[in-house]
Amino acid sequence: MTNNTEVILVDVGNSSIKITQVIDGQFSTTEKVSDFKELASLHESSPMIISSVRKLPADILGRPETIILSHKTPLPIRLDYETPETLGADRIAAAVGAHELFPDKDNLVIDFGTCMTIDLIDKTGVFRGGIISPGLRMRMNAMSHFTDQLPDISEEWQTLASGDLGKTTKECLYSGSFWGIIHEINGVLRTLSKDFTSLNTIISGGDAHFFESKLKAHIFAGSKIVQKGLYRIWKYQ
């Protein structure tokens, strides 16, 4: 670890822990660690800001020079949300990151993770709310899990045909999951564009690249949107 590290940005998702160093304002390549013990041992004395959708262990919560992002953290945006205590820290960070990148736009942030989230941050810096629905693999898993005979295609879906209508049961499950997400997002874009004419669409998450070319909008790929938001929040403190 170099001595001129400003801060370690930590994004704890449902399936991974991603860390990014910021040194002299420059973002390093994002890396993954296996668990919280590895995170603590690698960056024992560096300042951190953490966005987590999981419960954090006591040694991380009590760590010095560490900000655990929540709705109570001072933010450079305003949350127009009736239950801010339930708003995921990753969604807050992504909204801040979007507003930092495109301050003159109404930004729609779509994250293709375990769950799919769609959040709107307007050009005045107000988080207006969002949508949560099952992610791609969750849809595929759920149809198998909650039925007796439908197969789980979550590990093989990329080998199946990509037409709107399936010709086999597996292809039908694919169409319902993959194309269902596309039509869902395009419907949201069509509805919100009536009131937000400068709508800018930012996509992120592990499955984002599967959908980028299928959406009816100009897309900005925000691979580090959460990290950019975390850094902006850290500087705001």
Secondary structure as GFF3:
##gff-version 3
##sequence-region A 1 237
A	DSSP	beta_strand	5	12	.	.	.	ID=ss1
A	DSSP	beta_strand	17	23	.	.	.	ID=ss2
A	DSSP	beta_strand	26	27	.	.	.	ID=ss3
A	DSSP	beta_strand	31	33	.	.	.	ID=ss4
A	DSSP	alpha_helix	36	42	.	.	.	ID=ss5
A	DSSP	beta_strand	48	52	.	.	.	ID=ss6
A	DSSP	alpha_helix	58	61	.	.	.	ID=ss7
A	DSSP	beta_strand	66	68	.	.	.	ID=ss8
A	DSSP	beta_strand	78	79	.	.	.	ID=ss9
A	DSSP	three_ten_helix	84	86	.	.	.	ID=ss10
A	DSSP	alpha_helix	89	101	.	.	.	ID=ss11
A	DSSP	beta_strand	106	112	.	.	.	ID=ss12
A	DSSP	beta_strand	115	121	.	.	.	ID=ss13
A	DSSP	beta_strand	126	134	.	.	.	ID=ss14
A	DSSP	alpha_helix	136	145	.	.	.	ID=ss15
A	DSSP	three_ten_helix	157	159	.	.	.	ID=ss16
A	DSSP	alpha_helix	169	174	.	.	.	ID=ss17
A	DSSP	pi_helix	175	179	.	.	.	ID=ss18
A	DSSP	alpha_helix	180	192	.	.	.	ID=ss19
A	DSSP	beta_strand	199	204	.	.	.	ID=ss20
A	DSSP	alpha_helix	208	211	.	.	.	ID=ss21
A	DSSP	three_ten_helix	212	214	.	.	.	ID=ss22
A	DSSP	beta_strand	219	221	.	.	.	ID=ss23
A	DSSP	alpha_helix	225	236	.	.	.	ID=ss24
###
